[in-house]
Amino acid sequence: MNANELRDKTPDQLREELQNLKKEAFNLRFQQATGSMESTARMRGVKRDVARVKTILNQKAAAAAAE
């Protein structure tokens, strides 16, 4: 997922995406705890995607407040 795709989405879509990513991160943490995790790199990618979505949401909120 790249930032340009996220900027095209509405804040509601971004919040939904954030919720889905957090669920995925939870599932990955659970897999890691049980030892059934197949790809540890996915954990890093999900964390970065969460940060990316939060950043875009904050940018949109700041732009709306400035108007």
HTML snippet that shows the backbone in 3Dmol.js (N, CA, C, O; Angstrom):
<script src="https://3Dmol.org/build/3Dmol-min.js"></script>
<div id="view" style="width:600px;height:400px;position:relative"></div>
<script>
const pdb = `
ATOM      1  N   MET A   1       0.845  -1.164   0.000  1.00  0.00           N
ATOM      2  CA  MET A   1       0.000   0.000   0.000  1.00  0.00           C
ATOM      3  C   MET A   1       0.897   1.236   0.000  1.00  0.00           C
ATOM      4  O   MET A   1       1.825   1.330   0.803  1.00  0.00           O
ATOM      5  N   ASN A   2       0.623   2.179  -0.896  1.00  0.00           N
ATOM      6  CA  ASN A   2       1.452   3.377  -0.887  1.00  0.00           C
ATOM      7  C   ASN A   2       0.629   4.599  -0.486  1.00  0.00           C
ATOM      8  O   ASN A   2      -0.601   4.558  -0.498  1.00  0.00           O
ATOM      9  N   ALA A   3       1.307   5.670  -0.134  1.00  0.00           N
ATOM     10  CA  ALA A   3       0.661   6.848   0.418  1.00  0.00           C
ATOM     11  C   ALA A   3      -0.257   7.524  -0.591  1.00  0.00           C
ATOM     12  O   ALA A   3      -1.274   8.097  -0.200  1.00  0.00           O
ATOM     13  N   ASN A   4       0.073   7.474  -1.868  1.00  0.00           N
ATOM     14  CA  ASN A   4      -0.784   8.111  -2.869  1.00  0.00           C
ATOM     15  C   ASN A   4      -2.146   7.447  -2.941  1.00  0.00           C
ATOM     16  O   ASN A   4      -3.157   8.128  -3.114  1.00  0.00           O
ATOM     17  N   GLU A   5      -2.189   6.130  -2.812  1.00  0.00           N
ATOM     18  CA  GLU A   5      -3.474   5.425  -2.792  1.00  0.00           C
ATOM     19  C   GLU A   5      -4.280   5.841  -1.569  1.00  0.00           C
ATOM     20  O   GLU A   5      -5.497   6.008  -1.650  1.00  0.00           O
ATOM     21  N   LEU A   6      -3.608   6.005  -0.448  1.00  0.00           N
ATOM     22  CA  LEU A   6      -4.303   6.367   0.778  1.00  0.00           C
ATOM     23  C   LEU A   6      -4.841   7.793   0.727  1.00  0.00           C
ATOM     24  O   LEU A   6      -5.909   8.074   1.271  1.00  0.00           O
ATOM     25  N   ARG A   7      -4.115   8.685   0.082  1.00  0.00           N
ATOM     26  CA  ARG A   7      -4.572  10.081   0.002  1.00  0.00           C
ATOM     27  C   ARG A   7      -5.853  10.224  -0.810  1.00  0.00           C
ATOM     28  O   ARG A   7      -6.597  11.188  -0.636  1.00  0.00           O
ATOM     29  N   ASP A   8      -6.109   9.267  -1.693  1.00  0.00           N
ATOM     30  CA  ASP A   8      -7.321   9.306  -2.505  1.00  0.00           C
ATOM     31  C   ASP A   8      -8.552   8.843  -1.738  1.00  0.00           C
ATOM     32  O   ASP A   8      -9.677   9.066  -2.185  1.00  0.00           O
ATOM     33  N   LYS A   9      -8.355   8.203  -0.594  1.00  0.00           N
ATOM     34  CA  LYS A   9      -9.470   7.669   0.183  1.00  0.00           C
ATOM     35  C   LYS A   9     -10.039   8.729   1.116  1.00  0.00           C
ATOM     36  O   LYS A   9      -9.363   9.691   1.481  1.00  0.00           O
ATOM     37  N   THR A  10     -11.301   8.527   1.492  1.00  0.00           N
ATOM     38  CA  THR A  10     -11.947   9.430   2.443  1.00  0.00           C
ATOM     39  C   THR A  10     -11.502   9.067   3.860  1.00  0.00           C
ATOM     40  O   THR A  10     -10.996   7.968   4.087  1.00  0.00           O
ATOM     41  N   PRO A  11     -11.687   9.983   4.812  1.00  0.00           N
ATOM     42  CA  PRO A  11     -11.314   9.669   6.196  1.00  0.00           C
ATOM     43  C   PRO A  11     -12.032   8.427   6.752  1.00  0.00           C
ATOM     44  O   PRO A  11     -11.448   7.668   7.526  1.00  0.00           O
ATOM     45  N   ASP A  12     -13.292   8.222   6.359  1.00  0.00           N
ATOM     46  CA  ASP A  12     -14.006   7.033   6.835  1.00  0.00           C
ATOM     47  C   ASP A  12     -13.377   5.756   6.288  1.00  0.00           C
ATOM     48  O   ASP A  12     -13.258   4.761   7.004  1.00  0.00           O
ATOM     49  N   GLN A  13     -12.980   5.785   5.035  1.00  0.00           N
ATOM     50  CA  GLN A  13     -12.315   4.628   4.441  1.00  0.00           C
ATOM     51  C   GLN A  13     -10.969   4.381   5.116  1.00  0.00           C
ATOM     52  O   GLN A  13     -10.572   3.233   5.318  1.00  0.00           O
ATOM     53  N   LEU A  14     -10.275   5.451   5.462  1.00  0.00           N
ATOM     54  CA  LEU A  14      -8.984   5.317   6.139  1.00  0.00           C
ATOM     55  C   LEU A  14      -9.155   4.724   7.531  1.00  0.00           C
ATOM     56  O   LEU A  14      -8.351   3.896   7.960  1.00  0.00           O
ATOM     57  N   ARG A  15     -10.202   5.148   8.238  1.00  0.00           N
ATOM     58  CA  ARG A  15     -10.444   4.585   9.570  1.00  0.00           C
ATOM     59  C   ARG A  15     -10.765   3.098   9.482  1.00  0.00           C
ATOM     60  O   ARG A  15     -10.333   2.309  10.322  1.00  0.00           O
ATOM     61  N   GLU A  16     -11.523   2.724   8.462  1.00  0.00           N
ATOM     62  CA  GLU A  16     -11.841   1.315   8.250  1.00  0.00           C
ATOM     63  C   GLU A  16     -10.574   0.518   7.929  1.00  0.00           C
ATOM     64  O   GLU A  16     -10.381  -0.590   8.430  1.00  0.00           O
ATOM     65  N   GLU A  17      -9.721   1.095   7.094  1.00  0.00           N
ATOM     66  CA  GLU A  17      -8.445   0.448   6.750  1.00  0.00           C
ATOM     67  C   GLU A  17      -7.570   0.300   7.999  1.00  0.00           C
ATOM     68  O   GLU A  17      -6.923  -0.729   8.193  1.00  0.00           O
ATOM     69  N   LEU A  18      -7.557   1.327   8.836  1.00  0.00           N
ATOM     70  CA  LEU A  18      -6.785   1.289  10.075  1.00  0.00           C
ATOM     71  C   LEU A  18      -7.294   0.180  10.992  1.00  0.00           C
ATOM     72  O   LEU A  18      -6.502  -0.540  11.600  1.00  0.00           O
ATOM     73  N   GLN A  19      -8.599   0.047  11.088  1.00  0.00           N
ATOM     74  CA  GLN A  19      -9.182  -1.001  11.921  1.00  0.00           C
ATOM     75  C   GLN A  19      -8.787  -2.387  11.400  1.00  0.00           C
ATOM     76  O   GLN A  19      -8.443  -3.273  12.182  1.00  0.00           O
ATOM     77  N   ASN A  20      -8.838  -2.567  10.080  1.00  0.00           N
ATOM     78  CA  ASN A  20      -8.454  -3.852   9.493  1.00  0.00           C
ATOM     79  C   ASN A  20      -6.980  -4.168   9.740  1.00  0.00           C
ATOM     80  O   ASN A  20      -6.621  -5.310  10.030  1.00  0.00           O
ATOM     81  N   LEU A  21      -6.131  -3.146   9.621  1.00  0.00           N
ATOM     82  CA  LEU A  21      -4.703  -3.352   9.857  1.00  0.00           C
ATOM     83  C   LEU A  21      -4.420  -3.704  11.314  1.00  0.00           C
ATOM     84  O   LEU A  21      -3.561  -4.539  11.599  1.00  0.00           O
ATOM     85  N   LYS A  22      -5.137  -3.072  12.229  1.00  0.00           N
ATOM     86  CA  LYS A  22      -4.935  -3.380  13.644  1.00  0.00           C
ATOM     87  C   LYS A  22      -5.377  -4.805  13.958  1.00  0.00           C
ATOM     88  O   LYS A  22      -4.744  -5.487  14.763  1.00  0.00           O
ATOM     89  N   LYS A  23      -6.453  -5.256  13.332  1.00  0.00           N
ATOM     90  CA  LYS A  23      -6.886  -6.643  13.514  1.00  0.00           C
ATOM     91  C   LYS A  23      -5.830  -7.602  12.980  1.00  0.00           C
ATOM     92  O   LYS A  23      -5.529  -8.621  13.602  1.00  0.00           O
ATOM     93  N   GLU A  24      -5.272  -7.264  11.820  1.00  0.00           N
ATOM     94  CA  GLU A  24      -4.228  -8.114  11.244  1.00  0.00           C
ATOM     95  C   GLU A  24      -2.998  -8.148  12.142  1.00  0.00           C
ATOM     96  O   GLU A  24      -2.393  -9.203  12.334  1.00  0.00           O
ATOM     97  N   ALA A  25      -2.624  -6.986  12.697  1.00  0.00           N
ATOM     98  CA  ALA A  25      -1.475  -6.930  13.601  1.00  0.00           C
ATOM     99  C   ALA A  25      -1.722  -7.791  14.836  1.00  0.00           C
ATOM    100  O   ALA A  25      -0.816  -8.478  15.308  1.00  0.00           O
ATOM    101  N   PHE A  26      -2.943  -7.753  15.358  1.00  0.00           N
ATOM    102  CA  PHE A  26      -3.282  -8.584  16.509  1.00  0.00           C
ATOM    103  C   PHE A  26      -3.132 -10.060  16.167  1.00  0.00           C
ATOM    104  O   PHE A  26      -2.545 -10.827  16.930  1.00  0.00           O
ATOM    105  N   ASN A  27      -3.667 -10.451  15.013  1.00  0.00           N
ATOM    106  CA  ASN A  27      -3.568 -11.849  14.594  1.00  0.00           C
ATOM    107  C   ASN A  27      -2.114 -12.277  14.404  1.00  0.00           C
ATOM    108  O   ASN A  27      -1.744 -13.401  14.742  1.00  0.00           O
ATOM    109  N   LEU A  28      -1.301 -11.388  13.868  1.00  0.00           N
ATOM    110  CA  LEU A  28       0.110 -11.704  13.675  1.00  0.00           C
ATOM    111  C   LEU A  28       0.830 -11.852  15.016  1.00  0.00           C
ATOM    112  O   LEU A  28       1.677 -12.731  15.176  1.00  0.00           O
ATOM    113  N   ARG A  29       0.489 -10.987  15.981  1.00  0.00           N
ATOM    114  CA  ARG A  29       1.090 -11.113  17.314  1.00  0.00           C
ATOM    115  C   ARG A  29       0.684 -12.436  17.960  1.00  0.00           C
ATOM    116  O   ARG A  29       1.485 -13.090  18.627  1.00  0.00           O
ATOM    117  N   PHE A  30      -0.570 -12.812  17.749  1.00  0.00           N
ATOM    118  CA  PHE A  30      -1.052 -14.083  18.298  1.00  0.00           C
ATOM    119  C   PHE A  30      -0.296 -15.245  17.664  1.00  0.00           C
ATOM    120  O   PHE A  30       0.109 -16.174  18.362  1.00  0.00           O
ATOM    121  N   GLN A  31      -0.103 -15.201  16.351  1.00  0.00           N
ATOM    122  CA  GLN A  31       0.648 -16.249  15.657  1.00  0.00           C
ATOM    123  C   GLN A  31       2.085 -16.311  16.160  1.00  0.00           C
ATOM    124  O   GLN A  31       2.651 -17.391  16.328  1.00  0.00           O
ATOM    125  N   GLN A  32       2.661 -15.143  16.397  1.00  0.00           N
ATOM    126  CA  GLN A  32       4.044 -15.102  16.886  1.00  0.00           C
ATOM    127  C   GLN A  32       4.140 -15.736  18.273  1.00  0.00           C
ATOM    128  O   GLN A  32       5.098 -16.452  18.564  1.00  0.00           O
ATOM    129  N   ALA A  33       3.162 -15.477  19.116  1.00  0.00           N
ATOM    130  CA  ALA A  33       3.182 -16.024  20.476  1.00  0.00           C
ATOM    131  C   ALA A  33       3.016 -17.538  20.475  1.00  0.00           C
ATOM    132  O   ALA A  33       3.577 -18.230  21.324  1.00  0.00           O
ATOM    133  N   THR A  34       2.241 -18.050  19.518  1.00  0.00           N
ATOM    134  CA  THR A  34       2.011 -19.489  19.477  1.00  0.00           C
ATOM    135  C   THR A  34       3.066 -20.214  18.652  1.00  0.00           C
ATOM    136  O   THR A  34       3.100 -21.444  18.629  1.00  0.00           O
ATOM    137  N   GLY A  35       3.919 -19.465  17.979  1.00  0.00           N
ATOM    138  CA  GLY A  35       4.984 -20.072  17.193  1.00  0.00           C
ATOM    139  C   GLY A  35       4.560 -20.535  15.817  1.00  0.00           C
ATOM    140  O   GLY A  35       5.278 -21.302  15.177  1.00  0.00           O
ATOM    141  N   SER A  36       3.408 -20.085  15.350  1.00  0.00           N
ATOM    142  CA  SER A  36       2.927 -20.521  14.036  1.00  0.00           C
ATOM    143  C   SER A  36       3.090 -19.452  12.960  1.00  0.00           C
ATOM    144  O   SER A  36       2.525 -19.577  11.874  1.00  0.00           O
ATOM    145  N   MET A  37       3.854 -18.407  13.253  1.00  0.00           N
ATOM    146  CA  MET A  37       4.047 -17.330  12.291  1.00  0.00           C
ATOM    147  C   MET A  37       4.960 -17.788  11.161  1.00  0.00           C
ATOM    148  O   MET A  37       6.030 -18.351  11.394  1.00  0.00           O
ATOM    149  N   GLU A  38       4.517 -17.536   9.937  1.00  0.00           N
ATOM    150  CA  GLU A  38       5.293 -17.977   8.780  1.00  0.00           C
ATOM    151  C   GLU A  38       6.207 -16.881   8.256  1.00  0.00           C
ATOM    152  O   GLU A  38       7.345 -17.147   7.869  1.00  0.00           O
ATOM    153  N   SER A  39       5.710 -15.651   8.242  1.00  0.00           N
ATOM    154  CA  SER A  39       6.514 -14.557   7.694  1.00  0.00           C
ATOM    155  C   SER A  39       6.615 -13.432   8.717  1.00  0.00           C
ATOM    156  O   SER A  39       5.645 -12.712   8.957  1.00  0.00           O
ATOM    157  N   THR A  40       7.779 -13.287   9.309  1.00  0.00           N
ATOM    158  CA  THR A  40       7.965 -12.223  10.295  1.00  0.00           C
ATOM    159  C   THR A  40       8.043 -10.857   9.635  1.00  0.00           C
ATOM    160  O   THR A  40       7.822  -9.840  10.293  1.00  0.00           O
ATOM    161  N   ALA A  41       8.348 -10.818   8.364  1.00  0.00           N
ATOM    162  CA  ALA A  41       8.438  -9.545   7.643  1.00  0.00           C
ATOM    163  C   ALA A  41       7.067  -8.889   7.515  1.00  0.00           C
ATOM    164  O   ALA A  41       6.968  -7.665   7.431  1.00  0.00           O
ATOM    165  N   ARG A  42       6.019  -9.693   7.500  1.00  0.00           N
ATOM    166  CA  ARG A  42       4.670  -9.136   7.376  1.00  0.00           C
ATOM    167  C   ARG A  42       4.329  -8.269   8.579  1.00  0.00           C
ATOM    168  O   ARG A  42       3.618  -7.272   8.450  1.00  0.00           O
ATOM    169  N   MET A  43       4.836  -8.649   9.750  1.00  0.00           N
ATOM    170  CA  MET A  43       4.591  -7.877  10.969  1.00  0.00           C
ATOM    171  C   MET A  43       5.134  -6.457  10.811  1.00  0.00           C
ATOM    172  O   MET A  43       4.462  -5.488  11.165  1.00  0.00           O
ATOM    173  N   ARG A  44       6.326  -6.342  10.290  1.00  0.00           N
ATOM    174  CA  ARG A  44       6.945  -5.034  10.084  1.00  0.00           C
ATOM    175  C   ARG A  44       6.155  -4.217   9.069  1.00  0.00           C
ATOM    176  O   ARG A  44       5.957  -3.015   9.246  1.00  0.00           O
ATOM    177  N   GLY A  45       5.705  -4.876   8.004  1.00  0.00           N
ATOM    178  CA  GLY A  45       4.933  -4.190   6.980  1.00  0.00           C
ATOM    179  C   GLY A  45       3.611  -3.669   7.503  1.00  0.00           C
ATOM    180  O   GLY A  45       3.191  -2.567   7.150  1.00  0.00           O
ATOM    181  N   VAL A  46       2.960  -4.447   8.334  1.00  0.00           N
ATOM    182  CA  VAL A  46       1.671  -4.026   8.896  1.00  0.00           C
ATOM    183  C   VAL A  46       1.867  -2.833   9.822  1.00  0.00           C
ATOM    184  O   VAL A  46       1.079  -1.888   9.797  1.00  0.00           O
ATOM    185  N   LYS A  47       2.916  -2.875  10.638  1.00  0.00           N
ATOM    186  CA  LYS A  47       3.193  -1.741  11.528  1.00  0.00           C
ATOM    187  C   LYS A  47       3.425  -0.462  10.727  1.00  0.00           C
ATOM    188  O   LYS A  47       2.945   0.610  11.095  1.00  0.00           O
ATOM    189  N   ARG A  48       4.155  -0.589   9.645  1.00  0.00           N
ATOM    190  CA  ARG A  48       4.428   0.588   8.808  1.00  0.00           C
ATOM    191  C   ARG A  48       3.165   1.085   8.116  1.00  0.00           C
ATOM    192  O   ARG A  48       2.969   2.290   7.963  1.00  0.00           O
ATOM    193  N   ASP A  49       2.304   0.149   7.696  1.00  0.00           N
ATOM    194  CA  ASP A  49       1.043   0.542   7.072  1.00  0.00           C
ATOM    195  C   ASP A  49       0.143   1.264   8.069  1.00  0.00           C
ATOM    196  O   ASP A  49      -0.525   2.234   7.711  1.00  0.00           O
ATOM    197  N   VAL A  50       0.120   0.798   9.318  1.00  0.00           N
ATOM    198  CA  VAL A  50      -0.656   1.470  10.356  1.00  0.00           C
ATOM    199  C   VAL A  50      -0.144   2.896  10.532  1.00  0.00           C
ATOM    200  O   VAL A  50      -0.933   3.839  10.594  1.00  0.00           O
ATOM    201  N   ALA A  51       1.154   3.051  10.611  1.00  0.00           N
ATOM    202  CA  ALA A  51       1.747   4.383  10.778  1.00  0.00           C
ATOM    203  C   ALA A  51       1.433   5.269   9.574  1.00  0.00           C
ATOM    204  O   ALA A  51       1.156   6.459   9.725  1.00  0.00           O
ATOM    205  N   ARG A  52       1.479   4.684   8.386  1.00  0.00           N
ATOM    206  CA  ARG A  52       1.197   5.437   7.169  1.00  0.00           C
ATOM    207  C   ARG A  52      -0.254   5.935   7.159  1.00  0.00           C
ATOM    208  O   ARG A  52      -0.511   7.088   6.812  1.00  0.00           O
ATOM    209  N   VAL A  53      -1.193   5.073   7.537  1.00  0.00           N
ATOM    210  CA  VAL A  53      -2.610   5.459   7.558  1.00  0.00           C
ATOM    211  C   VAL A  53      -2.843   6.542   8.602  1.00  0.00           C
ATOM    212  O   VAL A  53      -3.570   7.502   8.349  1.00  0.00           O
ATOM    213  N   LYS A  54      -2.228   6.394   9.779  1.00  0.00           N
ATOM    214  CA  LYS A  54      -2.389   7.406  10.823  1.00  0.00           C
ATOM    215  C   LYS A  54      -1.833   8.750  10.377  1.00  0.00           C
ATOM    216  O   LYS A  54      -2.423   9.792  10.665  1.00  0.00           O
ATOM    217  N   THR A  55      -0.717   8.737   9.685  1.00  0.00           N
ATOM    218  CA  THR A  55      -0.113   9.971   9.195  1.00  0.00           C
ATOM    219  C   THR A  55      -1.039  10.673   8.207  1.00  0.00           C
ATOM    220  O   THR A  55      -1.246  11.883   8.296  1.00  0.00           O
ATOM    221  N   ILE A  56      -1.592   9.917   7.272  1.00  0.00           N
ATOM    222  CA  ILE A  56      -2.498  10.502   6.276  1.00  0.00           C
ATOM    223  C   ILE A  56      -3.745  11.052   6.951  1.00  0.00           C
ATOM    224  O   ILE A  56      -4.218  12.128   6.585  1.00  0.00           O
ATOM    225  N   LEU A  57      -4.290  10.325   7.942  1.00  0.00           N
ATOM    226  CA  LEU A  57      -5.454  10.817   8.674  1.00  0.00           C
ATOM    227  C   LEU A  57      -5.146  12.132   9.373  1.00  0.00           C
ATOM    228  O   LEU A  57      -5.955  13.059   9.335  1.00  0.00           O
ATOM    229  N   ASN A  58      -3.980  12.221  10.011  1.00  0.00           N
ATOM    230  CA  ASN A  58      -3.593  13.457  10.679  1.00  0.00           C
ATOM    231  C   ASN A  58      -3.399  14.596   9.706  1.00  0.00           C
ATOM    232  O   ASN A  58      -3.760  15.735  10.004  1.00  0.00           O
ATOM    233  N   GLN A  59      -2.833  14.308   8.540  1.00  0.00           N
ATOM    234  CA  GLN A  59      -2.656  15.346   7.518  1.00  0.00           C
ATOM    235  C   GLN A  59      -4.001  15.859   7.031  1.00  0.00           C
ATOM    236  O   GLN A  59      -4.182  17.063   6.847  1.00  0.00           O
ATOM    237  N   LYS A  60      -4.946  14.945   6.822  1.00  0.00           N
ATOM    238  CA  LYS A  60      -6.284  15.350   6.370  1.00  0.00           C
ATOM    239  C   LYS A  60      -6.986  16.178   7.440  1.00  0.00           C
ATOM    240  O   LYS A  60      -7.661  17.158   7.122  1.00  0.00           O
ATOM    241  N   ALA A  61      -6.832  15.793   8.707  1.00  0.00           N
ATOM    242  CA  ALA A  61      -7.456  16.536   9.805  1.00  0.00           C
ATOM    243  C   ALA A  61      -6.858  17.931   9.907  1.00  0.00           C
ATOM    244  O   ALA A  61      -7.584  18.902  10.122  1.00  0.00           O
ATOM    245  N   ALA A  62      -5.557  18.040   9.756  1.00  0.00           N
ATOM    246  CA  ALA A  62      -4.899  19.354   9.825  1.00  0.00           C
ATOM    247  C   ALA A  62      -5.322  20.236   8.664  1.00  0.00           C
ATOM    248  O   ALA A  62      -5.516  21.440   8.829  1.00  0.00           O
ATOM    249  N   ALA A  63      -5.468  19.630   7.482  1.00  0.00           N
ATOM    250  CA  ALA A  63      -5.891  20.403   6.308  1.00  0.00           C
ATOM    251  C   ALA A  63      -7.334  20.888   6.497  1.00  0.00           C
ATOM    252  O   ALA A  63      -7.662  22.013   6.119  1.00  0.00           O
ATOM    253  N   ALA A  64      -8.186  20.058   7.073  1.00  0.00           N
ATOM    254  CA  ALA A  64      -9.575  20.453   7.308  1.00  0.00           C
ATOM    255  C   ALA A  64      -9.659  21.549   8.352  1.00  0.00           C
ATOM    256  O   ALA A  64     -10.492  22.449   8.245  1.00  0.00           O
ATOM    257  N   ALA A  65      -8.803  21.482   9.362  1.00  0.00           N
ATOM    258  CA  ALA A  65      -8.805  22.510  10.412  1.00  0.00           C
ATOM    259  C   ALA A  65      -8.282  23.841   9.893  1.00  0.00           C
ATOM    260  O   ALA A  65      -8.691  24.901  10.367  1.00  0.00           O
ATOM    261  N   ALA A  66      -7.383  23.788   8.922  1.00  0.00           N
ATOM    262  CA  ALA A  66      -6.797  25.004   8.375  1.00  0.00           C
ATOM    263  C   ALA A  66      -7.767  25.768   7.470  1.00  0.00           C
ATOM    264  O   ALA A  66      -7.628  26.973   7.259  1.00  0.00           O
ATOM    265  N   GLU A  67      -8.747  25.038   6.946  1.00  0.00           N
ATOM    266  CA  GLU A  67      -9.698  25.696   6.023  1.00  0.00           C
ATOM    267  C   GLU A  67     -10.746  26.495   6.727  1.00  0.00           C
ATOM    268  O   GLU A  67     -11.603  27.096   6.079  1.00  0.00           O
TER     269      GLU A  67
END
`;
const viewer = $3Dmol.createViewer("view");
viewer.addModel(pdb, "pdb");
viewer.setStyle({}, {cartoon: {color: "spectrum"}});
viewer.zoomTo();
viewer.render();
</script>
